[in-house]
Structure formats: C-alpha cells, structure tokens
Amino acid sequence: MKTIKLNQNIEVSRIIQGAMNFSRNSFTPKEVMEMMVHRIDHGVTTFDTAQIYGSGDNEVILGEALQLNPSLKKQTQWISKTGIILKKDQHSIAHYDTRAKSIITSCEESLEKLGLDYLDVFLIHREDPLIGHEEVASALDECFNRGYIKSYGVSNFDPHKFDALQHFTKQPLVTNQIEFSINCFEHIDNGNFDFLQKHHIHPLIWSPLAQGRVFISQDPEYQALKNILESLALKYNTTSAAIALSFIMHHPIQAIPIIGTTQNQRFESLLESMNIKLEHEDWYRIYTAHPQRRLR
Ligand SMILES: NC(=O)c1ccc[n+]([C@@H]2O[C@H](COP(=O)([O-])OP(=O)(O)OC[C@H]3O[C@@H](n4cnc5c(N)ncnc54)[C@H](OP(=O)(O)O)[C@@H]3O)[C@@H](O)[C@H]2O)c1
C-alpha cells in the first residue's frame, strides 16, 4: 500500500478507512475488530473517527475493538475530531465549542475511549462562528505539548479561517478534511484546493463516494453520470465505484479519500482505484457528466 506524508512525522495510508459507520448496524466490538484487521491486512492502516460519531459511542466501540486485539494499536494511525456538541445530556441545544477547555477535555476523552496513548492527527471538526483562533491554537499546542497528539489540523475550513488559525499555531496545520466526489466540487470551485496546493497540503476527503447516492439513485439527473461511470468501469475492467474513487485520486493535489464502507468485498474492489490511471479526457467525461457541470 502506498502512503502519503502529511508532514515529516505523520504518514497515512493512501486510502483511509472512515470509522463513522462502524457504530451503525449494531456491529459488535468483535466484528469491528475483524473489520480493522481486514483493512490492515490490505494495507489501509489509518482510521478516522470523531468525538460526535455515534453520539459519542463510536470511539467507545472502536476502543473496545482495539482492546480485543491490542497489537492493532501499533499497526494503525488514528485521526479524531472535536468541536461539535450534540443536544444531549446537559446540552439543551446542538452547538459548536472550540473553547480551549472543551478542545483539551475532548482530546482526553477520545484517548480514554479509544484506549490510545496519542492521536496521530487531531482536527477541529467544523468552522465555529465563535472561533477564537488564538485560543484554539493554544489549546492545540497544549494537546501537542502534553503528548496527546502527534499533529493537528482542521476540517471543513475555508482558506481564510485556515490561514487565521495557522497564524497562531506553533505547529503547521497538516490537513483540511473536506468533501469532494463525483457529486461535490465545492472546494475546487471555492479556491480551497488552490490554497492547499500552494501550501503543499493534502486534503483528506470525506464522503468520497457521495455515500453511494449516485450508484443507487433512480433519479434521472444522475443517469448520464451513471452511464459514464459504467462505461469507464468496462474500459478499465473495474467497478463504477473504483472509477469514482480514482477520479478523486487523479487530481494533482493528491487528495486522500476516507472511504466509509463497512463491507469487505466493496472495500477490496475500491482498492483497485489505486492502480487505475484515468486518461485526462476520461476525467473530464466524469466531470462534465454531472448535471451542474459545464465547461466555462
Ligand atoms: N469531516 C467531516 O465533516 C466528515 C463528514 C462525513 C464523514 N466524514 C468521514 O468520512 C468517512 C467516510 O464518509 P462516508 O461514509 O460518507 O463515505 P462514502 O465512502 O462516500 O460512503 C460510504 C457509505 O456509502 C455506501 N456505499 C458506498 N459505495 C456504495 C455503492 N457502490 N453502492 C451503494 N452504497 C455504497 C456505504 O455502504 P456500505 O457500508 O454498505 O458499503 C456507506 O454507507 C466517515 O467514516 C468519516 O470518518 C467526515
């Protein structure tokens, strides 16, 4: 499996496994552990989670899975995120909290739940309208100095907010976790990809398969896109989903997809995407097949 360096010390697998769906479908810790072993056996060693996944239970089940097979800890890299507070327990409204105490406590809780000594990457999950960049930077640096985290970054930030936070942190922000797929071009359009390229930063890509929507949708809006994917799947001797993933990895920014499947067979077929060298014009066939895409 290829790897990509986010900085000198942090290396992640070329494809990351998102663990958000591991706390769905009533998976047992043993089943989650077996999924982790399967991914690792195929070279996908980096896993992504967050404080809020599973209403806080996702990291618990991941921790229980790791507890069943502690040797996995040394073979894996872990990403978690903080800053979204759900309406639950003492919180009467969902909100963001990027105050220092909340960031540090959340980091400690993630480590406790996962049973890890440190996180490889710790991210601020979303743009908080009340963000105090200097305070967030000091909290991230505190987590770093205490050895809780090896690196930090952001998710869903625009370039202005990324830049403002970066101004105050002592370490570089190593990534921005954002959405990109055959069905979402927001960060190409809004200049985020250009900003990240300028700073030699690889984005981590969430929902890289648009949660399977395009493949299962009967919506006529998607028919042209589905037809193109299917014809390219035939041409490259693979699946439509692997073509969709190769579309992401074709971009010069070297974006790192975080796939969310919980199915071993689907996961294995997606790995084929790493060996697909899409022809330039085929990339544009996909890009322009989307109903809202027209070359200007
Ligand atoms: N930073 C953020 O704001 C943010 C937001 C969302 C997600 N994330 C991260 O990104 C990860 C991936 O997100 P995601 O789960 O949305 O990714 P995804 O890979 O786009 O979608 C995975 C979902 O789509 C289904 N699916 C995939 N391929 C399919 C196909 N060919 N046909 C039908 N269904 C298909 C999967 O079902 P099966 O399980 O049955 O295969 C699964 O439910 C998450 O686990 C999380 O770590 C981050």
The ligand as a Tripos MOL2 file, in Angstrom:
@<TRIPOS>MOLECULE
LIG
   48    52     1     0     0
SMALL
NO_CHARGES

@<TRIPOS>ATOM
      1 N1        -15.1900   15.8520    8.4560 N.am      1 LIG1
      2 C1        -16.4640   15.7060    8.2170 C.2       1 LIG1
      3 O1        -17.2650   16.6530    8.3370 O.2       1 LIG1
      4 C2        -16.9730   14.3500    7.7930 C.ar      1 LIG1
      5 C3        -18.3010   14.2050    7.3440 C.ar      1 LIG1
      6 C4        -18.7230   12.9340    6.9520 C.ar      1 LIG1
      7 C5        -17.8460   11.8460    7.0090 C.ar      1 LIG1
      8 N2        -16.5730   12.0180    7.4710 N.ar      1 LIG1
      9 C6        -15.5950   10.8990    7.4960 C.3       1 LIG1
     10 O2        -15.5410   10.3520    6.2010 O.3       1 LIG1
     11 C7        -15.7680    8.9390    6.2700 C.3       1 LIG1
     12 C8        -16.4110    8.4670    5.0180 C.3       1 LIG1
     13 O3        -17.6700    9.1310    4.8380 O.3       1 LIG1
     14 P1        -18.8630    8.3640    4.1500 P.3       1 LIG1
     15 O4        -19.2390    7.1560    4.9500 O.co2     1 LIG1
     16 O5        -19.9060    9.3560    3.8410 O.co2     1 LIG1
     17 O6        -18.0900    7.8770    2.7940 O.3       1 LIG1
     18 P2        -18.5290    7.1860    1.4550 P.3       1 LIG1
     19 O7        -17.4740    6.1570    1.1690 O.co2     1 LIG1
     20 O8        -18.8320    8.2230    0.4330 O.co2     1 LIG1
     21 O9        -19.9110    6.4600    1.7740 O.3       1 LIG1
     22 C9        -19.9910    5.2450    2.4830 C.3       1 LIG1
     23 C10       -21.4520    4.8490    2.5140 C.3       1 LIG1
     24 O10       -21.9100    4.6730    1.1680 O.3       1 LIG1
     25 C11       -22.3220    3.3320    0.9700 C.3       1 LIG1
     26 N3        -21.7860    2.9520   -0.3380 N.ar      1 LIG1
     27 C12       -20.5180    3.0800   -0.7540 C.ar      1 LIG1
     28 N4        -20.3880    2.6130   -2.0100 N.ar      1 LIG1
     29 C13       -21.6080    2.2080   -2.3850 C.ar      1 LIG1
     30 C14       -22.1160    1.6120   -3.5800 C.ar      1 LIG1
     31 N5        -21.3170    1.3430   -4.6360 N.pl3     1 LIG1
     32 N6        -23.4010    1.3050   -3.6260 N.ar      1 LIG1
     33 C15       -24.1970    1.5320   -2.5720 C.ar      1 LIG1
     34 N7        -23.7700    2.0770   -1.3920 N.ar      1 LIG1
     35 C16       -22.4810    2.4000   -1.3190 C.ar      1 LIG1
     36 C17       -21.7040    2.5240    2.0950 C.3       1 LIG1
     37 O11       -22.4890    1.4200    2.4140 O.3       1 LIG1
     38 P3        -21.8050    0.0020    2.8370 P.3       1 LIG1
     39 O12       -21.2640    0.2040    4.2120 O.co2     1 LIG1
     40 O13       -22.9670   -0.9420    2.7940 O.co2     1 LIG1
     41 O14       -20.7540   -0.3090    1.8240 O.co2     1 LIG1
     42 C18       -21.6850    3.5310    3.2280 C.3       1 LIG1
     43 O15       -22.9560    3.5980    3.8550 O.3       1 LIG1
     44 C19       -16.5940    8.7300    7.5400 C.3       1 LIG1
     45 O16       -16.4690    7.4250    8.0350 O.3       1 LIG1
     46 C20       -15.9740    9.7460    8.4460 C.3       1 LIG1
     47 O17       -14.8080    9.2060    9.0280 O.3       1 LIG1
     48 C21       -16.1260   13.2590    7.8450 C.ar      1 LIG1
@<TRIPOS>BOND
     1     1     2 1
     2     2     3 2
     3     2     4 1
     4     4     5 ar
     5     4    48 ar
     6     5     6 ar
     7     6     7 ar
     8     7     8 ar
     9     8     9 1
    10     8    48 ar
    11     9    10 1
    12     9    46 1
    13    10    11 1
    14    11    12 1
    15    11    44 1
    16    12    13 1
    17    13    14 1
    18    14    15 2
    19    14    16 1
    20    14    17 1
    21    17    18 1
    22    18    19 2
    23    18    20 1
    24    18    21 1
    25    21    22 1
    26    22    23 1
    27    23    24 1
    28    23    42 1
    29    24    25 1
    30    25    26 1
    31    25    36 1
    32    26    27 ar
    33    26    35 ar
    34    27    28 ar
    35    28    29 ar
    36    29    30 ar
    37    29    35 ar
    38    30    31 1
    39    30    32 ar
    40    32    33 ar
    41    33    34 ar
    42    34    35 ar
    43    36    37 1
    44    36    42 1
    45    37    38 1
    46    38    39 2
    47    38    40 1
    48    38    41 1
    49    42    43 1
    50    44    45 1
    51    44    46 1
    52    46    47 1
@<TRIPOS>SUBSTRUCTURE
     1 LIG1         1 GROUP 0 **** ****
